[in-house]
Amino acid sequence: MALLPFRNFAGVEISAGIVQSETVTGATGTRPILTNVGRRLYFVDVIEPDGGRIGMWEGDSHAEAVRQANLLAIDFGGKVRDRTGCEA
């Protein structure tokens, strides 16, 4: 999934994607994790005025993503942009 930048947007953004692969790296090296492959996840990011992103939340519930985004908008300001295409 490609994300396109939005000029002058400062607020909170909800996006989504399907996990294609996942790995974990530890003392014994890097190994794959298969439990999340194929799972749809939602991501909530705070978008800074300069375009920087701060990942604040991720999970598998669109309703919870909306709730988290609205809470973050209160703290960080700006509007919430839902780019998932899901109905709230």
N, C-alpha and C positions, 0 to 999 in steps of 0.2 A: 504494500500500500504506500503510495507516494503522497507526502504532505506538501501542499503548496503554501508558500509564505503569504501572509496578508499584511500589507503595509499599514503602519500606524495602528495596528490592533494591539490594545493592551487590555487584558482581561483573563478569562479562564476558558480553556478549550477542552472539549470532550472528543476523543477520537477512539477508534476501535480497530482491531485486527485479529487475525487467526494465527495462533502460534505455529510456525513452520518447523522450528527446531529450538532446542534449549540445551545449554551446557552449564556445568558448574566446575570451577577450578579450585583445587585445594592442594594440600601438601603432597598428595599422591598423583597430581596431574589434572588434566581436564577430562571429564567424562560426560556423555550425553544424559539428559533427563527426558524420558519419554512420556511422563504422566500428563503434561500439558499440551502435547502436540495435538493439533486439531481443535483446540479449545478457543472460543472467542473471548477476548479480553477487551475491556474498556480502560482508557487512560484519561486522566484528568491532569492537565498542565496549566500552570500559571504562565501567561505570556507577558513578558516585560516590554516596556515601551521601545527598547532597542531591538526587539525581536528575539531576545533570549528566552529559553524555555526552562521551567523548573517542573520536573515530574513530581506530582504531589500524591497521586493515588492511582491504583490499578486494581481491577477485580472483574468478576464475570457478571455483574448485575448493572444493566443500563439505568434502572431506577436509582440505585445507590450512587452511580456515577453522577447523575443529575443532582442528587441531594448534596454530594460532596462538592460539586462545582458551585452550587448556589451558596454553600457555606464559605467557600474560598473567595467568592466574589464579594462577600460582605467584608472579609478581612483585607483583601488585596485591591478591591475596587474593579471597575470596568464591568463589562457585560459577559455573559456566558454564551459561547458559541458551541453548538452541538453539531459536529461534522460527521456523525455516525449515520444519519439518515433514519434513525429510529424515532418513533413518536414518544414523547415524554409521558 
